[in-house]
Each structure stands twice: as C-alpha cells, then as structure tokens.
Amino acid sequence: MKSPSRQRSTNEADLFADAEQNNFQLSKPLAARMRPRSLEHFVGQQHFLGPGKLLRRLIDSKRLSSILLYGPPGTGKTTLASLLAHETGGQFRTLSAVTSGVKELRETLDWARDEVAVTGKRPILFIDEIHRFNRSQQDALLPDVESGVVTFVGATTSNPFFSVNGALLSRSQIFQFQPIEPDDIRRLVMRAITDRRDGLGYLEIVVEEDAMEYLSKIVEGDARKALSAIEIAVLSSQSKPIRVTLELIRESIQAKTIQFDASGDQHYDLASALIKSIRGSDCDASLYWLARAIESGEDIRFICRRLVILASEDIGNADPHSLPLAIAAMQACEFIGLPECQLTLSQAVIYLSLAPKSNAATTAIAKARADVREGSLIPVPIHLRDGHYAGSERLGHGIGYQYSHETENGIAAQEYLGVDRVYYDPTDRGMESEFSMRLAMIRQQLKGG
C-alpha cells in the first residue's frame, strides 16, 4: 500500500501533467483547437462522406484501403486523416513530406511491420503534402502498401495525376475535397465562438450579421482561414462585450492571395475555363477567367498563345478577322507589357467571345491528316507536277495543266486531287455562310458543271 506522502506526490504529478496538457492545448491556434474529435462533427465533403457514400461505407465497415485526399487548403484533409484512425480503431502515424526524408519513412515502415506482426492489424500511415516526396521516396512506399503492411493515406493540394507516381496512384482511391460552403463556414465560426472548452466561449462576443456574411464568403471555403480571422478579430478587439464588425473582420483577415503554380493543375484549369468560356460566347465569364489568370501571375505570353490558337480553332472563317486581331493583341502585349496590356487582352477576349464560331477549319485539317496517316497515299496528278526543270516534259510533268487566271471566271475545270474527297464543310455562321455558297459554286465548276 502506498504511503500518504507517495500518494500525494503521484496526485500532484498527475495534476501538473493535466495542467501542462491544458496549457499546451490552449496555446494552440483556434483552428487547431477546434478540430473535430469525431466524424459526426466533421463539416463538408458530403459527396463522399455522406450516408451511403463510398468513403463512409469503407469507414463503417472498418475496411479502409489506401486513399489520397486531394483539395484546397483548409478543407479538412488532415483532420479527416486523423479521424479515420479514430473511427476504424487503427494505430496512426503521421509524416510530413516537407520535413521527412527516406530515413524517417523507412523507420516508420519498420514500425508498421512490427505492429502487424504483434497485433495482426494494419496501422494507418498518413503522409501530409505527399506531392513534396520525390519519385524515389514515393517508390519506397510501394512494397508495404502493396503487401498490406500499412494503410496509406496521403494528402495533397496538387492534382495527384500530376504529382503522385502512377504506381502509387493506381493502388489508391482518390477523394477530391471541395471548398466548404459559406453556410458551413458560418456554423464552424459560431461553434468556435460558443465553445467554452476549446473555443472562445469564455468571452462575451457579438458578431454582426454583415461581418459574418462577409467572412463566410471571403475565405472561399477555407475553414482554417475563417477561424484564424475570427480569432484575430476577437483578441484584438478593445470593446466590452466584444463586437465583431465588418470593418474589424476586414482588418483581421489576411489580404487575399490567389494560389498559382505555373506547372500545376491550376495553370491548366484557368486556361481551360478561359478558352471554353470564349468558345461558348460568354464574354463576362471569359473576362472573369482572364482576370483570374492575370491576378494569379500567369505568363501573359501563354494567354496570348492560347488566344491565337482559339482564333483559328474555334472561330476560323466564320470571322477571318479574329486571327489577325489575336496576333495583333499578342504583339501589343509583348510591346507594352503589364499593367497596360490588360486593356489589350480585355478587348481581344471580348471580340473573340462575341465573334461567330466555327471549327470547320479545325475538323477539315483533322480529316485530311487522318487520310494521309491511315489511307493509301494519293500520287500527285501528272499535270500538277513540277514542270520547270530540264527533262520534266519528257516525263510528262505539267503537261495539260490549265492556268486558272486564263479562264473566264478564274476557275479551271480540272482535277487537283484525283479522287473525290470533301474535308471542308463550312457552317452557316458569319463569313462562312458566304464561303458556303461560293464553295458550292466552285465545286460544281471544278467538275465541269
């Protein structure tokens, strides 16, 4: 039996440990303190976590396979990873690809093998920012993932199809996180304000409606940013009770930074949205995506190249002026640079958006190239062959060729291909409606009609 003095020492040690743990918890940022402790408090991502959805079914059956969590910051990837271990009852280890190397990875995999050998249960290995691991580091995971030693959970803000090895990708289910909806952001903030254990519930706080409305939208689905902003607003306020106004929130939230990676999927997504909006003739959407690209720091030359391509690919002869206009815009942007070239780009994008559209030129060359690649090559007709060199006449080259300018209407009725082929099928939009009528007349005359 312990003596009273020893019992007292043990109790005091426990009290100190509890106090230290409490102080450590309180020192964390509000966003870290408010991480949900169970799946029922997790907000958002119902497209794969809702009742009957794939990840929910895997969790409920406790048969979690290796997964990749992909999406923007502050949407709950790290939080969900830790909840997976809690919900499935598995051992959990975390590595950060930013700070860990192959040595730490191999030590963790050794631990996982020991865990399986002793308990017979697969532990969960969570690797944050998995896209920061190079190819050899990602390859080091493969044997233990494939053999079932660990359940691999990776989180990344980069498109895994660009940043994760194909072998690891093929062994993992991908769950794409979406930005958290404004109503859910609002609920998270209100929970943080009223929670007395981990939140700010020990303070008397009033959040004005316009401030809450602004905050829930300006963070663009980033819960971490919203909780950080409300914490700064509350702790910096001098009023009693604390009144969170629109002005205070605007001061407290960091200036918006638009994430951009010139080699990542954001680069291609913005370009795709811009081109598809111009192709769809929505000039307002086109201007928004142009503004996003400019504000993100996109290379202006890249934007110009895409516009020149679009002028031929999607407008073509429906408005032949589109191509020289796009080229002129490209040259002007090269000459004047930012910020003034945004005016040139705006003018060009509006014109290209409103121009009549046709991809007839695009499909025409595609058909012709397919014939060249896949069919028997058509020999050049004898009368079209080069007849300017000595001896060509003896071969019959050029004999019988009719010079178009010597005909009455400038069209000579002769064969130019030798077989019947139709590649160009103009639309009835813009200038192509006139081209269509002229083409029908020309084709008829070429046949001698």
VENZIDA-V585434 format. One record per helix or strand of 2 or more residues. SS is the DSSP state (helix for helix, strand for strand). FROM is the first residue (numbers start at 1). TO is the last residue. If there is no record, write none. Layout:
ss,from,to
SS,FROM,TO
SS,FROM,TO
//
This chain:
ss,from,to
helix,4,27
helix,30,33
helix,39,41
helix,46,49
helix,54,60
strand,67,70
helix,77,88
strand,92,96
helix,102,119
strand,123,128
helix,130,132
helix,135,147
strand,150,156
helix,160,163
helix,166,170
strand,173,176
helix,182,194
strand,205,207
helix,209,218
helix,223,236
strand,242,244
helix,246,252
helix,265,279
helix,283,296
helix,300,319
helix,321,336
helix,341,354
helix,360,374
helix,382,384
helix,393,395
helix,404,406
helix,432,446
//
